[in-house]
């Protein structure tokens, strides 16, 4: 099974491109769409390759590996941290399975910290997948931000992100704890 998570629910071009790429796969694919409005992050001509993450920035202080809606939050955190003299990179891991092992290991080697953030349970999602890759390829500490292993809540997406601590503010706080 392949797992793909888009960023922009309102950018039909991105969704069509994902669907066209997915149609080439022989086997089951789970395409997770957003219900929240997010800013347009990529230019219209940005190409996505299933299984290949997109790196945003060249920071060396930390890498924030994000998927879906929280990519926009990670970019906001990156901008806030730059004002404080902390330079991070964001890795848009739009494909959870197969995951981009090369890019994960590269970021672990080039930055001081790895943080994953997802609008999903931290068990069995992006954070777990990143930890598995690094345990086998380049052991290092990983901080997983996301929904802890608790029963979910209902509400507006923005309120739930705040409740579960997966906003730009939470990312900034996590990174600043160790600086």
N, C-alpha and C positions, 0 to 999 in steps of 0.2 A: 504494500500500500504506500502511495506517495501522499505527502501532506503539504499543502501550499496555503499560505495566509497572505492575503492582499492588504495593502495599506489603504488605498483610496476607494471607498465605496462609490463615490460620486464621479470618479474618472473612468468612464465607460471604456476608454481606449485601453487603460491598463487591464481591466477585467477581460476585455476581448482578447488582448494579447496573451494573458494567462490561459484562457480557455483554448486558444489556438495551440499553444505549447502543450497543454494537457492532452489535447486530442491526439497527439503523436505518441502518447504513452500507451503501451499495451498492458493493461491491468487497472486495478482500482485506484482512484485518486479522490482525495478529500480536499475540496477547495473551500476554505473558510473565509467568509466575507464579513466585513465590518458592518455594524449597525450605527456607528458613530461618524459624524462628519469630521474629517481630518483635513489639514491643509495639503495642498498639492505639493509634493516633495520633489518629484522628478519632472524633467522636461518631457515634452510629448514624444521626443525621439529616443528616450531612454529604453534600451533593450534589456529584457530580463531573460536569464537563462535558468531554467529549472535546475535546482541543485547548486547554484552559484550565488553566494551572498554578494551584496553591494556594500562596499566600504565608503563611509562618508567621513572625510577628514583623515589627518595623518598623526593625530595626537599620540603621545607615548606614555602619558600618565595613567591611562586606563582605557580599556575597551568596553563599551556597553553593547552587548549583543541583544538585539530586540527583534520583535516580529509583530506585524500588523499595526494596530492603532498606536501602540506604545513607541513605535519608531519616531513618530512626531514628538512625543514626550522626550525621548532620548536626545533628539536634535535640539529641543528647547534647553535641556539641561547642558548640552555641549556649549551652547551659546552663553548661558549664564556662567558656566565654569571658566570659559575663556576670559570673561571680565574679571575673574579672580586669579588669573594666571595659571589655571589648570587646563591642560590640553588633553582632551580625550578624542577617541575616534568612536564612531557608531558603526556597527555592522548590522545592516538590514538583512536578517536571515528569513527571507520570504519563503524559503522551502525548509521545512522541518525535517522531512524525510523524502529523499536522501539529503542529509545535511552536508554542508561544505566543510569537510574535515580540514582541508588544506588551509582555508582562510582562518579557521578557529585556531589552529596550531600557530600559524604565522602571527596572529594578533597576540597570542599568549607569549610568544618569544619576544615580540617587539614592545609590549607595554607592561606596566607594573602590576596591573590588576585586570581581572575579568569579572564582569558583572552581567548577568542575564536578566532581562525583564520581559514579562509576558502577561497578557490578560487571560491567564489560564492557570490551572493548578501547577505549582512548581514540580509536582511529582508526575512524571510521564510526559512532560512537554519539552519545550526548548531548553530549560535549565538542565533537566536530566540528560538530554541528548548531548549538550555541550560537555557536561561532566563526564559522560562515558567516553567521548572523544579524547578529552584531556587526560583521563585516567590511563588510557592506553598509549597515547602518543607523546604527551608532554605534561606530566603531573604538576599541577599548581592549584592554588586555592581559587575557588569560584564562589561568588556571592550570587545567590538566586533570589531575585525579586519577582513576586507574582502572588497569586492567590495561595495562601497557605492551605494545608490539607484540612479544610473545614467545609462545612455545608455552605453552599452558595447563598446569595442574596438576590433579590430582584430590585430593580430601580433603573434610573437613567444611567446611561453608560458613564457619563462624566462623574456622577456621584459615586458610582461603584469603584471607579478608578481611584478616587480620593479615599474611599473607605478601605480599600485593599492596599493602599500605599504604592500605587504604580503610576505616579505622576512625575513630571520634571522636577518638582520640588523634592520628592522622595529620592530621586536619583542623585540630585545635588547633595542632599544630606548624607546619603550613603558614601559618596565619594569623599566628601569633606571630613567624614569621621576618621579617615586614615591619613589625611594629609597633614 
